[in-house]
Amino acid sequence: MKLHVRTVIISDVHLGTSDSKVNEVNHFLRHVRCAKLILNGDIIDGWQLTRSGQWQKPHTRFVRIVLKMMEKKDTEVVYLRGNHDDVLASFLPLDFENLRIVEDHVHEGPAGRYLVLHGDVFDVVTKNFVFLAHLGDWGYRALLGINRLYNVWRSWRGLKYWSLSRAIKARVKKAVNHVSNFEEHIARLARERGCIGVMCGHIHTAADKRIGDIHYLNSGDWVESMTAVVEHWDGRYELIEFTQFVQQYPMAREVPEDSPEELVAK
């Protein structure tokens, strides 16, 4: 079973870190068919890879899945630069047949024009205080480590998973939003570009709402929230949570793509 949609938008996968929910995002991508895939920034975490990041086989599998979507399914892929993969900024724009790597993008669908950008340019801390941004990233990673230990203790007590780091991060991100007016700035830019909506990531907070006359979509992340935005063929947008998606498309034993079992399935 596959979910057939016109467009899929994901962001903030943070490949190269131990906290990336790469198996979940791989499962999601393998169970969707789309004409267009938008990778909206921070897919690869260059900051962590230059420190003590960990690139694992599932991270390579993510790249292979995307390449297969381009080659076998003729999916158009648009990759937008984020702040954690800002090394790409010096080379943009790049165009490789079905793959485009850009700073921002205007998506035209049945509902109208949507401005697509990662969103870090409107984050006051990320844009103007790079040192603080790196310090905050270190603190967030440490918090994720504490969160793992905390949930091991909860599992021993027979309690359900609860994200301590997500709860704290939400409060911190709200403070950053208040300072930088993140959403309002992005909505204003979309309006100035003649768009009816905007799609972004960066703040790891999924959203589907109206800001005045602008439809604001944030695809969240694949570190904690595990969310994506999809555009259906009729132009309707939907925010998908993996916890609900996996109920309809259950996770089974992962089969390597080059195994005989997978080749037979093709």
Secondary structure, 3 states (H helix, E strand, C coil): CCEEEEEEEECCCCECCCCCCHHHHHHHHHCEEEEEEEEECCCECHHHHCCCCCCCHHHHHHHHHHHHHHHCCCCEEEEECCCCCHHHHHHCCEEECCEEEECCEEEEECCEEEEECCCHHHCHHHHHCHHHHHHHHHHHHHHHHHHHHHHHHHHHCCCCCCCHHHHHHHHHHHHHHHHHCHHHHHHHHHHHCCCCEEEECCCCCCEEEEECCEEEEECCCCCCCCEEEEECCCCCEEEEEHHHHHHHCCCCCCCCCCCHHHHHHC
